């Protein structure tokens, strides 16, 4: 090795001892776990299932309102079709809980609660017609993207802990959420956004 290369290594910036000490001792951002916090991946998996179970049940209640406020027949029909699919997804989650020997119960999903609240705000902030329809699609796609991310994670967790039957059921739901997102995108691009832009 050349002297210049050796010298470059020795002259490389090294963190000051006091800086690295400060980083290690800066515990104000460390969050203490709740008493019932998950201690392994299976516990986190079950906790996440409770979250999405609450979310899907909340959607069953919210989707009829979205459909009632949609003007485009294609959009209203797509939402009502997804309502039926969502009810099946709730039943599928109950199967997953059963496979795990767990009681099917929900835990409030703050993310979904926020997305549904945003959807209600869009209804208040738009007049009926194509612009409101565009807002409903935007809110619905945010929900679909959240669900796609959640089910993708759940499938990965299920596989990692050897719950392959649960993974298969969750993969079905993941595919349905992706299909719903594509359908909403088609309605937006081929109808609603065109009319709303006029």
C-alpha positions in Angstrom: 0.0 0.0 0.0 1.4 3.4 -0.9 2.2 5.9 1.8 -0.4 8.3 0.4 -3.1 5.6 0.7 -2.0 4.9 4.3 -2.0 8.6 5.0 -5.5 8.9 3.6 -6.8 6.3 5.9 -5.2 7.8 9.0 -6.4 11.3 8.0 -10.0 10.2 7.5 -12.4 12.1 9.7 -13.1 10.2 12.9 -16.1 11.1 15.1 -15.0 13.0 18.1 -15.4 10.9 21.3 -17.7 13.5 22.8 -20.0 13.5 19.7 -20.4 9.7 19.7 -21.0 9.8 23.5 -23.7 12.4 23.0 -25.4 10.2 20.4 -25.4 7.2 22.7 -26.6 9.2 25.7 -29.3 11.1 23.9 -32.2 9.0 25.1 -35.0 11.6 25.0 -36.3 10.1 21.7 -36.3 6.5 23.0 -39.9 5.3 23.5 -40.6 3.0 26.5 -42.8 0.1 25.4 -46.4 -0.3 26.7 -46.9 -3.1 29.2 -48.7 -5.2 26.6 -46.1 -4.5 23.8 -45.2 -7.3 21.4 -42.0 -9.1 22.3 -41.7 -11.2 19.1 -42.7 -11.1 15.5 -45.8 -13.2 16.0 -47.0 -10.7 18.7 -46.4 -7.8 16.2 -48.2 -9.8 13.5 -51.3 -10.4 15.7 -51.3 -6.7 16.8 -51.2 -5.6 13.2 -54.0 -8.0 12.3 -56.1 -6.3 15.1 -55.3 -3.0 13.5 -56.4 -3.9 10.0 -59.5 -5.8 11.3 -60.6 -2.5 12.9 -59.8 -0.7 9.7 -61.8 -3.1 7.5 -64.8 -2.9 9.8 -64.6 0.9 9.8 -64.6 0.8 6.0 -67.7 -1.4 5.9 -69.4 1.5 7.7 -67.8 4.3 5.6 -68.1 2.9 2.0 -71.9 3.4 1.7 -71.6 7.1 2.5 -68.9 7.4 -0.2 -71.1 5.6 -2.8 -74.1 7.8 -1.9 -72.0 11.0 -2.5 -70.5 9.8 -5.8 -72.2 11.2 -9.0 -70.6 9.0 -11.6 -72.4 5.7 -11.9 -69.1 3.9 -12.5 -67.6 5.3 -9.3 -70.7 4.5 -7.2 -70.8 1.0 -8.6 -67.1 0.4 -8.0 -67.4 1.5 -4.4 -70.4 -0.7 -3.7 -68.7 -3.6 -5.3 -65.7 -3.0 -3.0 -68.1 -2.9 -0.1 -69.0 -6.5 -0.8 -65.4 -7.4 -1.2 -64.5 -5.7 2.1 -67.1 -7.7 3.9 -65.4 -10.9 2.6 -62.1 -9.5 3.7 -63.4 -9.1 7.2 -64.5 -12.7 7.2 -61.1 -13.7 5.8 -59.3 -11.9 8.6 -61.5 -13.8 11.1 -60.2 -17.0 9.4 -56.7 -15.9 10.0 -57.4 -15.2 13.7 -58.9 -18.7 13.9 -55.8 -20.2 12.3 -53.7 -18.5 14.9 -55.9 -19.6 17.8 -56.8 -16.0 18.5 -60.0 -14.1 19.1 -61.0 -11.9 16.2 -60.9 -8.4 17.7 -60.0 -5.0 16.5 -57.8 -2.3 17.9 -58.4 1.2 16.7 -56.3 1.9 13.6 -55.2 5.5 13.9 -54.0 5.6 10.3 -57.4 4.4 8.9 -59.3 6.7 11.3 -57.3 9.6 9.9 -57.9 8.6 6.3 -61.6 8.3 6.8 -61.7 11.7 8.5 -59.9 13.1 5.5 -62.5 11.5 3.2 -65.3 13.2 5.2 -63.4 16.5 4.9 -63.3 16.1 1.1 -67.0 15.7 1.0 -67.5 18.9 2.9 -65.0 20.8 0.8 -66.4 19.9 -2.6 -69.7 20.4 -4.4 -71.6 17.3 -5.7 -70.4 16.3 -9.2 -67.2 15.4 -10.9 -64.9 17.4 -8.6 -66.4 15.7 -5.5 -66.0 12.4 -7.4 -62.3 13.2 -8.1 -61.9 13.9 -4.3 -63.7 10.6 -3.4 -61.3 8.7 -5.7 -58.3 10.5 -4.2 -59.4 9.6 -0.7 -60.2 6.0 -1.7 -56.9 5.5 -3.3 -55.1 6.7 -0.2 -57.0 4.1 1.7 -56.2 1.4 -0.9 -52.5 2.3 -0.8 -52.5 2.0 3.0 -54.2 -1.4 2.8 -51.7 -2.6 0.1 -48.8 -1.6 2.4 -50.4 -3.3 5.4 -51.4 -6.5 3.7 -48.0 -6.7 2.0 -46.3 -6.5 5.4 -48.7 -9.0 7.0 -48.0 -11.5 4.2 -44.3 -11.1 4.9 -44.7 -11.5 8.6 -46.9 -14.6 8.2 -44.3 -16.3 6.0 -41.5 -15.4 8.3 -43.2 -17.0 11.3 -44.3 -20.1 9.3 -48.0 -19.3 9.1 -48.3 -20.2 5.5 -52.1 -20.8 5.5 -52.5 -17.3 6.9 -50.2 -15.9 4.3 -52.3 -17.4 1.5 -55.4 -15.8 2.9 -53.8 -12.5 3.3 -52.3 -12.7 -0.2 -55.8 -13.0 -1.6 -56.8 -9.8 0.1 -53.6 -8.0 -1.0 -54.5 -8.9 -4.7 -58.1 -7.6 -4.2 -56.7 -4.3 -2.8 -54.4 -3.9 -5.8 -57.3 -4.6 -8.1 -59.5 -2.0 -6.4 -56.7 0.6 -6.7 -56.4 -0.1 -10.5 -60.2 0.1 -10.9 -60.3 3.5 -9.1 -57.4 4.7 -11.3 -59.3 3.7 -14.5 -62.4 5.5 -13.4 -60.4 8.6 -12.6 -58.3 8.7 -15.7 -61.0 7.6 -18.2 -64.0 9.5 -16.8 -64.0 11.5 -13.6 -60.8 13.6 -14.0 -61.7 14.5 -17.6 -65.2 15.8 -16.6 -63.8 17.5 -13.5 -61.2 19.4 -15.6 -63.8 20.9 -17.9 
